[in-house]
Amino acid sequence: MEAQRNGWTVLFAGTLDEHTSADALRQTLLEAVKTNPGRRVHLDLSQVSRANSVGILTWFKLLRDLAPSATYINMPVWLVEQFNIGERIRGDIDIESFQAPFYCPEKDTHSIVSLVVERDVPLRDSYADFEISLPGEDGSVFEADFEPEEYLQFLILNHDKLKSQRAQ
Amino acid sequence: MARAQGAGFESAPTHAHSFQGSSLLVTDESELALLGRSIGTVPLAVFVRSSVPELLEKLPEGSSVKHFLALCDGAPDPLELEALFVRLTEEHKKPHLAARHWLGTVGLSAMKSGSTQTAYEIRTFEEKARVLSSLTDAIFNHVEPPHAPSLPASSSVPEVRDMRAFEYARKAVDVADELILNAVFDANPRLRGLCRGHPFVLTKEESVLVTWGLEPHRLAVSVTDPFGTLRFSDVFDQLRANNRPTDITARASAGLGLRMAFQSSSALFMDVDAGKSTQIVALMRIEKTFREFEKMGHSLHFFGGGT
């Protein structure tokens, strides 16, 4: 996996696995923190296609050790799934937006769309009755291709923390 | 061959089922009292209405249940049932069925003609990467994007792709990757305890066999190690709900890998010939939508091995 800094955003790309150099990631993250004092670093992993348990362990250890003030943007499906397994969001980490699968029955087409927390998806402690659909350019409708109560579990598990982050 | 019908399976309270000479006692998770009893040699399966991790927490001490069938709309998956019964039939005929033949026997022989099977032996780090790349390509070629994508107007991300093939490939590769890592760093006594990111070189006798098969509506990925050290108690411990990795930096990643593989599969079949081999077969339904895939739930089957 490679990391590229663009202002206070760090864009990651590739595969997060045993080949990932924690030192290289640490260096890029540190530069982003040092050159943007007082700003939250944006972590964009949307170009990371997948991760295995070795890479995920590397990633969380890195965040634990550096303890940056950071915000996930466009959090990819694999990372949402990881948080849904039970991992808690730790430290001064927020989530601005995350990716989710959508499906257009009319066109039989699948898409991954980034949803903004509190704009597209409210912070709740239950999504049992939550539904969301998006309009396509040509008038077609994309339906949520996930069970909200399950896929949005990471928001439920971290509800209090994310609420308090936003209250600050 | 005759098909085991999911919709015909009655769940309440307990029913015995036979299929081509093999028997299975099936009960519902609400019948927890039964789950602690000894029931002789007939395997006991339980219909899972919550989830396997939650049910594992509720199992009474001494339970002999090692088959957990997820339900969708009140019925188990007929394809999974068929795989289960074929496996039970084979066990009846041949108690120590060679695990390496099992994917062909169970996972894919029932597949439609035209299904493809591919097998690789892995001995190094680099071979693992090549095999995972081949699996990705195979699924991309298998799951055709039906149409060019249409960009949702409100998307915050300008690049929107048709993600069906991509996501199923990712899930299957995740499963294979985690099972291979477990076969190398957990099953093999020589490498057990080493950092899982460490480059490995296996001897011919230690090599890990990876096989997969694809048919229109499902795929199967099998990973076999030549050690047979997996115990049901390990699986139980790693999957149970109260053992969720709320902070994975504070624990080894072995349990995380199995949990990731379980969550990405429709069913995991674990087949242990103690001291000889462990084969884990992940079946994945390739549903039209991911919502349907999730709705099917996740099943677990464990054969042989220690407790």
Boltz contact constraints between the chains, C-beta under 6 A:
constraints:
  - contact:
      token1: [A, 18]
      token2: [B, 197]
      max_distance: 6.0
  - contact:
      token1: [A, 50]
      token2: [B, 170]
      max_distance: 6.0
  - contact:
      token1: [A, 52]
      token2: [B, 177]
      max_distance: 6.0
  - contact:
      token1: [A, 53]
      token2: [B, 178]
      max_distance: 6.0
  - contact:
      token1: [A, 53]
      token2: [B, 253]
      max_distance: 6.0
  - contact:
      token1: [A, 53]
      token2: [B, 256]
      max_distance: 6.0
  - contact:
      token1: [A, 53]
      token2: [B, 257]
      max_distance: 6.0
  - contact:
      token1: [A, 54]
      token2: [B, 196]
      max_distance: 6.0
  - contact:
      token1: [A, 54]
      token2: [B, 197]
      max_distance: 6.0
  - contact:
      token1: [A, 57]
      token2: [B, 248]
      max_distance: 6.0
  - contact:
      token1: [A, 57]
      token2: [B, 253]
      max_distance: 6.0
  - contact:
      token1: [A, 60]
      token2: [B, 248]
      max_distance: 6.0
  - contact:
      token1: [A, 60]
      token2: [B, 249]
      max_distance: 6.0
  - contact:
      token1: [A, 61]
      token2: [B, 249]
      max_distance: 6.0
  - contact:
      token1: [A, 64]
      token2: [B, 249]
      max_distance: 6.0
  - contact:
      token1: [A, 85]
      token2: [B, 259]
      max_distance: 6.0
  - contact:
      token1: [A, 86]
      token2: [B, 244]
      max_distance: 6.0
  - contact:
      token1: [A, 86]
      token2: [B, 245]
      max_distance: 6.0
  - contact:
      token1: [A, 86]
      token2: [B, 246]
      max_distance: 6.0
  - contact:
      token1: [A, 87]
      token2: [B, 245]
      max_distance: 6.0
  - contact:
      token1: [A, 87]
      token2: [B, 248]
      max_distance: 6.0
  - contact:
      token1: [A, 88]
      token2: [B, 246]
      max_distance: 6.0
  - contact:
      token1: [A, 101]
      token2: [B, 290]
      max_distance: 6.0
  - contact:
      token1: [A, 103]
      token2: [B, 289]
      max_distance: 6.0
  - contact:
      token1: [A, 107]
      token2: [B, 147]
      max_distance: 6.0
  - contact:
      token1: [A, 107]
      token2: [B, 150]
      max_distance: 6.0
  - contact:
      token1: [A, 108]
      token2: [B, 146]
      max_distance: 6.0
  - contact:
      token1: [A, 109]
      token2: [B, 147]
      max_distance: 6.0
  - contact:
      token1: [A, 109]
      token2: [B, 149]
      max_distance: 6.0
  - contact:
      token1: [A, 109]
      token2: [B, 162]
      max_distance: 6.0
  - contact:
      token1: [A, 110]
      token2: [B, 162]
      max_distance: 6.0
  - contact:
      token1: [A, 110]
      token2: [B, 163]
      max_distance: 6.0
  - contact:
      token1: [A, 110]
      token2: [B, 164]
      max_distance: 6.0
  - contact:
      token1: [A, 111]
      token2: [B, 149]
      max_distance: 6.0
  - contact:
      token1: [A, 111]
      token2: [B, 160]
      max_distance: 6.0
  - contact:
      token1: [A, 112]
      token2: [B, 163]
      max_distance: 6.0
  - contact:
      token1: [A, 113]
      token2: [B, 152]
      max_distance: 6.0
  - contact:
      token1: [A, 113]
      token2: [B, 155]
      max_distance: 6.0
  - contact:
      token1: [A, 114]
      token2: [B, 156]
      max_distance: 6.0
  - contact:
      token1: [A, 114]
      token2: [B, 157]
      max_distance: 6.0
  - contact:
      token1: [A, 134]
      token2: [B, 152]
      max_distance: 6.0
  - contact:
      token1: [A, 134]
      token2: [B, 154]
      max_distance: 6.0
  - contact:
      token1: [A, 135]
      token2: [B, 153]
      max_distance: 6.0
  - contact:
      token1: [A, 136]
      token2: [B, 150]
      max_distance: 6.0
  - contact:
      token1: [A, 136]
      token2: [B, 152]
      max_distance: 6.0
  - contact:
      token1: [A, 137]
      token2: [B, 151]
      max_distance: 6.0
  - contact:
      token1: [A, 137]
      token2: [B, 153]
      max_distance: 6.0
  - contact:
      token1: [A, 138]
      token2: [B, 150]
      max_distance: 6.0
  - contact:
      token1: [A, 140]
      token2: [B, 150]
      max_distance: 6.0
  - contact:
      token1: [A, 142]
      token2: [B, 152]
      max_distance: 6.0
  - contact:
      token1: [A, 145]
      token2: [B, 289]
      max_distance: 6.0
  - contact:
      token1: [A, 145]
      token2: [B, 290]
      max_distance: 6.0
  - contact:
      token1: [A, 145]
      token2: [B, 291]
      max_distance: 6.0
  - contact:
      token1: [A, 146]
      token2: [B, 291]
      max_distance: 6.0
  - contact:
      token1: [A, 147]
      token2: [B, 294]
      max_distance: 6.0
